[in-house]
Amino acid sequence: MRARDWVWDGGRPALDFVNTYRDRKTGGRELLLQPEDLLEWLGLPEDLPFGTSPQESAVAGMTMLMEARELREAICRCLDAAIAGESGFPEPINRWAARRQPALVQLAPDLSVARLPPADPVAAALAEIASDAVELIGGPDLRQVRVCASPTCGIRFADRSNAGTRQWCSMKRCGNREKVRLHRARRTDH
């Protein structure tokens, strides 16, 4: 996976995380294929160990990847259910959100604030994403959530436009494709 494959059009961490599974309207395309993909997306070093030995790290990495995907899909299902005014199964989201911990800080010798890294940076990042999902799905910003109008895309995003009528995940991708399609259709009709 390369950083160029990620999209950050969601406007919220939870939405951007849901968007790591692309093209949902046409069967889907997984972007989190390996534990290293998850680390890259989270902005963590790709060589971050998941365990103390290479074998333990490989197993723990795949386990964490599966748990991350489970969280992502729970967020997606609950978003879709909430938008439709239905109930959902938020347990995976709640379980991860409960793991959220305040940032650890201490004073350095020069009396500046030093932020300590979490013991498990992957779990800490997923807990933050889950907490964002709780606030998004259960809060007033839910009414801003849209699904790209493209017949193939499916990216979720927060519509913060003044009119609240944004249709496309990005004008650079789906919006532009639709403009080109409409232009070609008009030219064909003449």
Beta strands, then each sheet from edge to edge (+ up, - down):
strand 1: 21-22
strand 2: 29-30
strand 3: 104-107
strand 4: 113-116
strand 5: 145-147
strand 6: 156-158
sheet 1: 1+ 2-
sheet 2: 3+ 4-
sheet 3: 5+ 6-
end
